[in-house]
Amino acid sequence: MADALLGLSVQLAPDTWALLPARDCLEVLPLALEQVVPIPEMPPAVMGVTNWRGEILWLVDMAYGLGFAPLPELYPTQRSYYAVILTPGEQRLGVVVAQVGQMLTCPVAQVQSPPATGLTTALAQCLQGYWLTDERMYLVLNTQGLVGAWQALAT
């Protein structure tokens, strides 16, 4: 359906939800903080790595990378999160979020343009717009922009 976007809803902060394109979401993993191996001298948004199917998977705190507070600060009592494995092209990246919601079908015609100001550089790079439903607002994100923003962080 070219007139709708199928997206996985994820919670970035207590009052902030986003939609990730379902076509780029390979898997959702429950993630205990004990499973994350920190890597020294990495940007603060990079939580570290974990073992995923015998491979090393880089993990990024999605909220912090987009300009929100770090997950442990937003959810001080939470000891586990979710890693959404994104696969834009051949790359794999684990974005860590507080909660994973359901798959939603967002009509493209209802996606409103993002504001011209007040966005962090990383958020501006990956934000397609926002979608208002009766329950909440969702940031509609672009996976290529997310990966590009975090590659810029790591260099």
Secondary structure, DSSP 4 states (H G I P E B T S, - for coil): -TTEEEEEEEEEETTEEEEEEGGGEEEEEEEEGGG-B--TT--TTEEEEEEETTEEEEEEEHHHHTTS--HHHHSTT--EEEEEEE-STT--EEEEESEEEEEEEEEGGGPBPPPSSS--HHHHHHEEEEEE-SS-EEEEE-HHHHHHHHHHHH-
